[in-house]
Amino acid sequence: MHRTVTNTILSILLVALILVVLPANAFAASASASVSSSTVKPGDTVTVTVTFRGTDIGVVDGTFSYDPSILQYIGGSGTSGGGGSGLIKLVTSAPNSSSLSATMTFKALKAGSATVSATAGLILSYHEEKSLGTASASARVTVKAPGSSSSSSKPNNNSSSNTNTSNNTDSSKPKTSEPNTKEEKEESPTNPVEGTIKVTMGDKELYLWKDLSSVKLPDGFKSGEAFYKTVKIQAAVGENRNITLVYLTDEKGENGSFYILDNDKLYPYITLNTTSTYTILQLDDPAKLPEGYKETELKLGNQTVQAWQLESGEHPDFYLLYAMNDKGKKGFYLYDQAEKTMQRYTNRTVVKEPEPMTLIEKLTSDTKLLAVVGTLGALSLILLIILIVLYIRIRQYFGKARTYYPDIPDGRYF
């Protein structure tokens, strides 16, 4: 009997544990990568497809990296980048999706092997916007020189590149040795950020690229020219908006991102997609800030932007942002962090009607009226003095006249 009760309790605990663990695993995200052709020649193009999977997946925000000396990023779907790294941004309008895919198309530059790695740091569900975790995947691309066509010679080229034990004929030796020598020269260490401009952003040191010929520009931008501290550079210029972007990477030429160039000031280029597309800007004039707001920070994905909230602490889910809409108009917008919506901000300050002024306030506020009242007051005072003098004179007159004429009435009647 005791063993039966124990087994029953253990079974209940096991079922409860399964119910707790299964939902977490059911919503966890995963990723996989595939290559259109794992082996290509210099000059060929290759497409890497990364698929992120998850229950009711809705948003994917991540990055990808590759070897820029072997591969050149030339485009893709849901991706942008260049110089060894890029961004992955996927959003679906279809509910109950089980996967989202991004593609990256590269041009092979020279012989070698490169790994394309993709990592999603933010994966959200469509309906409840719950985090599905993170996911990563990678694919390897091999670029072979045109001379290495024989399959039987591949192992020999790899294994005997530093020895002379192969039994090839004299005519084949130059063909196997010369390409290897060239590859060794080409693969010699080079500075990936040579010719860039060193920029300090907070506690980080980044490098601004003066040439964007190998970088895919964001949608709505075209190649143009700009100046950064008197240095002429190539930049991404907005086609319909007055905004200029530059491209920055780390010291390895990786983890590249676009930054807004505003009078030699740089800050991250961040777009917020709701019903429209907004570009988050930094406020150029603090005097424009509406009264009653204090500065704070808002985290959007992996980036932190300038924002403001009410000083009173009311409505903590609402942030005031300074942004530019897709028509190029700048202004303040209210961002609802809970529902991920943007609304144009209008000054809601209530103008109170002035209270009615008292008679004294009216007199003191109107100089003309005050002068008229003063004049009338002076005349009234003079008239009063005259009446008093007349009254005294009349009393004196009747007092003297009664002495001579007793029948005159007493002056007290006057």
C-alpha positions in Angstrom: 0.0 0.0 0.0 2.8 2.4 1.0 4.7 1.7 -2.3 1.5 2.3 -4.3 1.1 5.7 -2.7 4.8 6.5 -3.3 4.5 5.5 -7.0 1.4 7.6 -7.4 3.1 10.7 -6.0 6.2 10.2 -8.1 4.0 9.9 -11.2 2.2 13.1 -10.4 5.5 14.9 -9.9 6.8 13.5 -13.2 3.7 14.7 -15.1 4.0 18.2 -13.5 7.7 18.4 -14.5 6.8 17.4 -18.1 4.1 20.0 -18.2 6.5 22.7 -17.1 9.4 21.7 -19.4 7.4 21.0 -22.6 6.0 24.5 -23.1 9.5 26.0 -22.8 10.9 23.6 -25.4 7.8 24.0 -27.6 8.5 27.7 -28.0 12.3 27.6 -28.2 13.7 28.8 -31.4 16.3 27.1 -33.7 18.2 28.0 -36.8 19.8 26.2 -39.8 21.9 27.3 -42.7 22.2 26.0 -46.3 24.4 26.9 -49.2 23.4 27.0 -52.9 26.8 25.6 -53.8 29.4 24.6 -51.2 32.3 24.9 -53.7 32.6 27.8 -56.2 35.3 29.5 -58.2 36.6 33.1 -57.9 34.0 35.4 -59.6 31.1 33.0 -59.0 28.2 34.0 -56.7 26.9 31.8 -53.9 23.7 32.3 -51.8 23.5 31.3 -48.1 20.0 30.8 -46.7 19.5 31.0 -42.9 16.1 29.7 -41.6 14.9 30.5 -38.1 12.2 28.3 -36.6 9.9 28.8 -33.7 6.3 28.5 -32.7 4.3 31.5 -33.9 7.5 33.3 -34.9 7.1 36.9 -35.8 10.3 38.9 -35.5 14.0 38.1 -35.9 16.8 40.6 -35.2 20.4 39.4 -35.6 23.7 39.7 -37.3 25.9 37.7 -39.6 29.7 37.6 -40.3 32.0 36.3 -43.0 35.6 36.6 -44.3 35.7 39.7 -46.4 39.0 38.7 -48.0 37.3 35.7 -49.6 33.7 36.7 -50.0 32.0 40.0 -50.9 28.4 40.6 -49.8 26.4 41.8 -52.8 22.8 41.6 -51.6 20.1 39.5 -50.0 16.7 39.3 -48.5 16.1 40.5 -45.0 19.8 41.4 -44.7 22.2 44.3 -45.2 25.9 44.7 -44.6 29.4 44.6 -46.0 33.0 44.5 -44.9 32.8 41.2 -43.1 29.5 41.6 -41.2 25.9 42.7 -41.5 22.4 42.8 -40.0 19.5 40.4 -40.2 16.0 41.9 -39.7 12.9 39.8 -40.4 9.3 40.7 -39.7 6.2 38.8 -40.8 2.7 40.0 -41.2 1.3 36.4 -41.3 0.3 34.9 -37.9 1.1 31.4 -36.8 4.3 31.2 -38.9 6.7 28.4 -38.0 9.8 29.8 -39.8 11.4 33.0 -41.2 14.3 32.9 -43.7 17.0 35.4 -44.7 19.4 35.1 -47.7 22.9 36.5 -48.2 24.4 36.5 -51.7 28.2 36.7 -51.9 30.7 37.0 -54.7 33.8 34.7 -54.4 37.0 36.8 -54.5 39.8 34.3 -54.3 40.7 30.8 -53.4 40.1 29.8 -49.8 37.5 28.7 -47.3 35.1 31.0 -45.4 32.5 30.4 -42.8 29.3 32.4 -42.9 27.8 32.6 -39.3 24.4 34.0 -38.4 23.2 34.8 -34.9 19.8 36.0 -33.8 19.9 37.7 -30.4 16.2 38.6 -30.5 13.4 36.3 -31.6 9.8 37.2 -30.7 6.5 35.5 -31.2 3.8 37.1 -33.4 0.9 37.5 -31.1 2.1 37.9 -27.5 5.6 39.1 -28.5 7.2 36.6 -26.1 10.9 35.9 -26.4 11.6 32.6 -28.2 15.2 32.7 -27.1 18.3 33.0 -29.4 19.5 30.8 -32.3 22.6 30.6 -34.5 23.7 28.7 -37.5 26.7 28.7 -39.9 27.6 27.4 -43.3 31.0 26.9 -45.0 31.9 28.0 -48.5 35.0 26.8 -50.3 36.4 28.8 -53.2 38.8 26.8 -55.4 41.2 28.1 -58.0 40.3 27.3 -61.6 43.5 25.2 -62.0 42.5 22.6 -59.4 40.0 20.6 -61.4 41.3 17.0 -60.9 39.8 15.3 -57.9 42.7 13.0 -57.6 45.1 15.8 -57.2 43.2 17.6 -54.4 44.6 15.5 -51.5 48.1 15.8 -53.0 47.9 19.6 -53.2 46.8 19.8 -49.6 49.1 17.2 -48.1 52.3 17.7 -50.1 52.3 21.5 -50.3 55.4 21.7 -48.0 57.2 18.5 -49.2 58.7 17.1 -52.4 57.6 13.5 -52.1 54.9 13.5 -54.8 55.5 11.4 -58.0 54.0 13.9 -60.4 55.8 14.6 -63.7 57.9 17.8 -64.2 55.2 19.4 -66.3 52.7 19.2 -63.4 55.0 20.4 -60.6 54.8 24.1 -61.6 51.0 23.9 -61.8 50.8 22.6 -58.2 53.5 24.7 -56.6 52.8 28.1 -58.2 49.2 28.3 -57.2 50.1 27.4 -53.6 52.7 30.1 -53.5 50.3 32.7 -54.8 47.7 31.6 -52.2 50.2 31.9 -49.4 51.1 35.4 -50.6 47.4 36.4 -50.9 46.6 35.0 -47.5 49.3 36.9 -45.8 48.0 39.1 -43.0 46.6 42.4 -44.1 45.0 45.3 -42.2 41.2 45.0 -42.8 40.6 48.6 -41.8 43.5 50.2 -43.8 42.4 53.6 -45.2 39.6 54.0 -42.7 39.0 56.8 -40.2 39.4 55.9 -36.5 36.4 57.1 -34.5 35.8 56.9 -30.7 32.2 56.1 -29.8 31.9 56.2 -26.0 34.3 53.5 -24.8 34.6 51.8 -28.2 37.0 52.5 -31.0 35.3 52.1 -34.4 36.5 52.6 -38.0 34.7 54.7 -40.5 34.9 53.4 -44.1 35.6 56.0 -46.8 34.6 53.6 -49.6 31.2 51.8 -49.7 31.6 50.1 -53.0 31.4 46.7 -51.3 28.7 47.6 -48.9 25.0 47.1 -49.6 23.1 50.3 -48.8 19.8 50.3 -46.9 16.6 50.7 -48.9 15.8 54.3 -49.8 19.4 55.3 -49.9 21.9 55.9 -52.8 25.6 56.4 -53.0 26.8 59.9 -52.5 29.5 62.1 -51.0 29.9 63.7 -47.6 32.5 65.3 -45.4 33.5 64.0 -42.0 35.8 66.6 -40.2 37.0 68.0 -43.6 37.7 64.5 -45.0 35.7 63.6 -48.1 34.1 60.2 -47.8 31.5 58.0 -49.6 28.2 57.9 -47.8 24.6 56.7 -48.1 22.3 59.6 -48.9 18.6 59.4 -48.5 16.6 59.5 -51.7 13.6 61.1 -50.3 14.8 62.2 -46.8 17.5 64.7 -45.7 19.6 62.1 -43.9 23.2 60.9 -44.5 24.6 57.5 -43.3 28.2 56.3 -42.9 29.5 52.8 -42.3 31.5 51.8 -39.2 33.1 48.5 -38.2 35.4 47.2 -35.5 39.2 46.8 -35.9 38.7 43.5 -37.7 36.4 45.0 -40.3 33.5 43.1 -38.8 30.2 43.9 -36.9 29.5 46.7 -39.3 26.6 49.1 -38.8 25.3 52.3 -40.4 25.5 55.5 -38.4 23.8 58.9 -39.0 26.2 61.7 -39.8 24.9 65.0 -38.4 27.3 67.9 -38.4 30.3 65.6 -37.6 28.3 63.9 -34.9 27.6 60.2 -35.2 24.9 58.1 -33.7 23.4 54.7 -34.6 21.0 54.5 -37.5 17.9 52.8 -36.0 14.6 52.4 -37.7 11.3 51.7 -36.0 8.7 49.9 -38.1 5.0 50.2 -37.1 2.4 51.2 -39.6 5.1 53.5 -41.1 8.9 53.6 -40.9 10.6 56.0 -38.6 14.2 56.9 -38.2 15.2 57.7 -34.6 17.2 61.0 -34.4 19.0 62.9 -31.7 17.5 66.2 -30.6 19.6 69.0 -32.1 18.1 71.8 -29.9 17.1 71.1 -26.3 14.8 74.1 -26.4 12.5 72.2 -28.6 11.7 69.7 -25.9 8.2 70.1 -24.5 7.9 71.0 -20.8 7.3 68.3 -18.3 9.6 65.7 -19.8 13.0 64.4 -18.5 15.6 62.6 -20.5 16.0 58.8 -20.3 17.0 55.9 -22.6 14.9 53.4 -24.5 16.2 50.0 -25.6 15.1 48.9 -29.1 16.5 45.5 -29.9 20.2 45.6 -29.2 20.5 49.4 -29.5 19.8 52.2 -26.9 18.3 55.5 -28.1 17.6 58.9 -26.6 14.1 59.3 -25.2 12.1 61.2 -22.7 9.4 60.4 -20.1 7.0 62.5 -18.0 8.7 64.0 -14.9 5.6 63.1 -12.9 6.3 59.4 -13.5 2.8 58.9 -15.1 2.4 56.5 -18.0 5.7 54.7 -17.7 5.1 52.7 -20.9 5.1 55.8 -23.1 8.3 57.4 -24.4 8.8 60.6 -26.3 11.1 60.2 -29.3 12.5 62.6 -31.8 12.2 60.9 -35.2 11.9 61.4 -38.9 9.0 59.7 -40.8 9.2 58.1 -44.2 8.4 61.5 -45.9 11.4 63.2 -44.3 9.5 65.2 -41.7 11.1 65.6 -38.3 9.2 65.9 -35.0 8.3 64.4 -31.7 6.4 61.1 -31.5 4.9 59.1 -28.6 6.0 55.5 -28.6 3.9 52.9 -26.7 6.4 50.3 -25.6 3.6 47.9 -24.5 1.8 47.8 -27.9 4.7 48.9 -30.1 2.8 51.8 -31.7 3.9 55.3 -32.7 1.7 58.4 -32.5 2.5 62.0 -33.6 3.0 64.1 -30.5 0.9 67.3 -30.1 1.4 69.7 -27.2 -1.5 69.0 -24.9 -0.9 72.0 -22.5 -4.2 73.4 -21.3 -4.5 77.2 -21.5 -6.6 78.4 -18.6 -8.9 81.3 -19.0 -7.9 84.3 -16.8 -10.2 84.9 -13.8 -12.3 88.1 -13.9 -10.4 91.1 -12.5 -11.7 93.1 -9.6 -12.5 96.8 -9.8 -9.2 97.7 -8.2 -7.3 95.4 -10.6 -9.0 97.0 -13.6 -8.2 100.5 -12.4 -4.5 99.7 -11.7 -4.1 97.8 -15.0 -5.6 100.6 -17.2 -3.6 103.8 -17.0 -6.2 105.9 -18.9 -9.0 104.8 -16.8 -6.9 105.4 -13.7 -6.2 109.0 -14.9 -9.9 109.7 -15.4 -10.8 108.4 -12.0 -8.1 110.4 -10.4 -9.3 113.6 -12.1 -12.9 113.0 -11.0 -11.7 112.3 -7.5 -9.7 115.5 -7.4 -12.7 117.5 -8.6 -15.0 115.8 -6.1 -12.6 116.8 -3.3 -12.4 120.4 -4.4 -16.3 120.6 -4.7 -16.5 119.1 -1.2 -14.2 121.7 0.2 -16.2 124.5 -1.5 -19.4 123.2 0.1 -17.9 123.0 3.5 -16.6 126.6 3.2 -20.0 127.8 2.0 -21.7 126.1 4.9 -19.4 127.7 7.4 -19.9 131.2 5.8 -23.7 130.9 5.8 -23.7 129.9 9.5 -21.5 132.9 10.3 -23.8 135.2 8.3 -27.0 134.1 10.0 -25.3 134.4 13.4 -24.3 138.0 12.9 -27.7 138.9 11.2 -29.7 137.6 14.2 -28.0 140.1 16.4 -29.6 142.9 14.4 -32.7 141.1 13.3 -34.0 138.8 16.1 -36.8 137.4 13.9 -34.3 135.6 11.6 -34.4 131.9 12.2 -31.5 130.2 14.0 -28.6 129.2 11.8 -28.7 125.6 12.9 -31.3 124.9 10.2 -28.6 125.4 7.6 
